[in-house]
Amino acid sequence: MPHLRKKRIQGQKSGVWALPPQGVPASEPTPPPPSVVERRAFVRHFCDIGALVDSWPARIENVSRGGLKVVIGRRFEMGTILKVEVATAGEESFSTLLARVVRAAPESIGNWSLGCAFLQEISEEEVQDLLVGAGK
């Protein structure tokens, strides 16, 4: 019959007993998990760009290749497809982007913060064009 290894059981201050983690000696404390995990796939550029979202005046607070955050005076349901129009350099033309609402939260009295994902990812060059066109 093979020998069974005995594992040392370590007491916790809370009164809950637990086995030490594998590969870590019982005397060494394990570091706490990071409090904030960054899940973004793209760099977020903070800005303050005026825009029209489905003909409603809005302000874009940040933009990335994958989406944007807009503050607007009305709520849109999650899943809603929005047409976002931003003036390009010289305000002679508009850049039109389609985005789906993935998050909606009240911002301030009468305003809503909408996290939106682009239906089609844009290039870093297009992001920079938006930022430069807005004078940022």
Beta strands, then each sheet from edge to edge (+ up, - down):
strand 1: 10-11
strand 2: 17-18
strand 3: 45-53
strand 4: 56-63
strand 5: 67-72
strand 6: 81-87
strand 7: 94-106
strand 8: 112-118
sheet 1: 1+ 2-
sheet 2: 3+ 4- 5+ 8- 7+ 6- 3+
end
